[in-house]
């Protein structure tokens, strides 16, 4: 387990850069944490550090957003908060995303636990009493 800490929004991009170095060639990330803890904001910082020029926002209504990095890599950002059944992930073809060579950041992964690849990296976000965020990477 590795733990990172975001003390303020001014720190988030440097922590995102550290995260990118730590995860190496890993591709699938299950982002756990309460609503409002900063999962989407952290994914945005990762995308910025990887050279994404697109507007980066929450995929809550679209379920998945696709971003392209400066090196023409693809990043998929999922938000499964609004799905009611894992079948909905099957219906939109989750396999095409999860088993591509793209990075996949998955918010609310507990909704689709049964279909997450075995090599999924678990990332847990917590808000600390002082307002900082801790990120545990398992």
C-alpha positions as CSV (number, residue, x, y, z in Angstrom):
1,X,0.0,0.0,0.0
2,X,1.1,3.5,-0.8
3,X,-0.4,6.7,0.6
4,X,-0.4,10.1,-0.9
5,X,-1.7,13.3,0.7
6,X,-3.2,16.3,-0.9
7,X,-3.0,19.2,1.5
8,X,-4.7,21.8,-0.8
9,X,-5.8,22.2,-4.4
10,X,-2.4,23.8,-5.0
11,X,-0.8,20.4,-4.3
12,X,-3.1,18.3,-6.5
13,X,-1.1,18.4,-9.8
14,X,2.1,17.5,-8.1
15,X,0.4,14.6,-6.3
16,X,-1.2,13.5,-9.6
17,X,2.3,13.5,-11.2
18,X,3.6,11.3,-8.3
19,X,0.6,9.0,-8.7
20,X,1.4,8.6,-12.5
21,X,4.9,7.6,-11.6
22,X,3.8,5.2,-8.9
23,X,1.3,3.2,-11.0
24,X,3.7,2.7,-13.9
25,X,2.0,0.6,-16.6
26,X,-1.2,-0.1,-14.6
27,X,-4.3,0.7,-16.6
28,X,-7.5,0.1,-14.5
29,X,-8.2,2.2,-11.4
30,X,-11.2,1.7,-9.0
31,X,-11.7,5.1,-7.3
32,X,-13.4,4.6,-4.0
33,X,-14.6,7.4,-1.7
34,X,-17.6,9.5,-0.6
35,X,-19.3,11.9,-2.9
36,X,-17.4,15.2,-2.8
37,X,-14.1,13.7,-1.6
38,X,-12.3,14.8,-4.8
39,X,-12.2,11.7,-7.1
40,X,-13.2,13.7,-10.2
41,X,-10.9,16.6,-9.3
42,X,-8.0,14.1,-9.0
43,X,-8.7,12.4,-12.3
44,X,-8.8,15.9,-13.9
45,X,-5.3,16.6,-12.4
46,X,-4.0,13.3,-13.7
47,X,-5.4,14.1,-17.2
48,X,-3.8,17.6,-17.1
49,X,-0.4,16.1,-16.1
50,X,-0.7,13.6,-19.0
51,X,-1.3,16.5,-21.4
52,X,-5.0,16.2,-22.1
53,X,-6.2,19.4,-23.8
54,X,-9.9,18.5,-23.8
55,X,-12.3,20.0,-21.2
56,X,-12.3,17.5,-18.4
57,X,-15.5,17.1,-16.3
58,X,-17.5,14.5,-14.5
59,X,-19.0,11.7,-16.6
60,X,-22.0,11.4,-14.2
61,X,-24.6,11.7,-16.9
62,X,-22.7,10.2,-19.8
63,X,-21.3,7.3,-17.7
64,X,-18.0,7.6,-19.6
65,X,-15.9,10.4,-20.9
66,X,-13.0,9.9,-23.4
67,X,-9.9,12.1,-23.3
68,X,-6.8,12.1,-25.5
69,X,-3.3,13.0,-24.2
70,X,-0.7,15.0,-26.1
71,X,1.0,11.6,-26.9
72,X,-2.3,10.3,-28.4
73,X,-3.0,8.0,-25.5
74,X,-6.6,7.5,-24.5
75,X,-8.0,7.9,-21.0
76,X,-11.5,6.8,-20.1
77,X,-13.2,8.2,-17.0
78,X,-16.3,6.4,-15.8
79,X,-18.9,7.3,-13.2
80,X,-21.2,4.4,-12.4
81,X,-23.1,6.3,-9.7
82,X,-26.3,6.4,-11.7
83,X,-26.5,2.7,-12.8
84,X,-28.8,0.4,-11.1
85,X,-27.5,-2.9,-12.3
86,X,-24.2,-4.3,-13.6
87,X,-26.1,-5.3,-16.8
88,X,-26.0,-1.6,-17.8
89,X,-22.2,-1.9,-18.0
90,X,-22.6,-4.9,-20.2
91,X,-25.1,-3.1,-22.4
92,X,-22.7,-0.2,-23.2
93,X,-19.8,-2.6,-23.9
94,X,-17.5,-2.1,-20.9
95,X,-15.1,-4.8,-22.2
96,X,-14.1,-2.6,-25.1
97,X,-12.9,0.0,-22.6
98,X,-11.5,-2.1,-19.8
99,X,-9.6,-4.5,-22.1
100,X,-8.2,-1.8,-24.4
101,X,-4.7,-0.4,-23.7
102,X,-6.2,2.8,-22.4
103,X,-6.2,4.0,-18.8
104,X,-9.6,3.7,-17.1
105,X,-10.5,5.6,-14.0
106,X,-13.7,4.2,-12.5
107,X,-15.8,6.1,-9.9
108,X,-18.3,4.1,-7.9
109,X,-16.7,0.8,-8.8
110,X,-18.6,-1.0,-6.1
111,X,-21.6,-0.9,-8.5
112,X,-19.7,-3.2,-11.0
113,X,-17.3,-5.1,-8.7
114,X,-18.1,-8.4,-10.3
115,X,-16.8,-7.4,-13.7
116,X,-13.6,-5.4,-12.7
117,X,-10.5,-7.0,-14.2
118,X,-8.2,-8.9,-11.7
119,X,-5.4,-6.4,-12.1
120,X,-7.6,-3.4,-11.1
121,X,-5.7,-1.0,-8.8
122,X,-7.8,0.0,-5.8
123,X,-7.6,3.7,-5.0
124,X,-9.3,5.0,-1.7
125,X,-9.9,8.6,-1.0
126,X,-10.6,10.0,2.4
127,X,-11.2,13.5,3.7
128,X,-9.2,14.2,6.8
129,X,-10.3,16.4,9.7
130,X,-8.1,19.3,8.5
131,X,-9.7,19.2,5.1
132,X,-6.8,17.5,3.3
133,X,-7.3,14.3,1.3
134,X,-5.5,11.1,1.7
135,X,-5.2,8.6,-1.2
136,X,-4.4,5.0,-0.5
137,X,-3.3,3.0,-3.4
138,X,-3.6,-0.8,-3.0
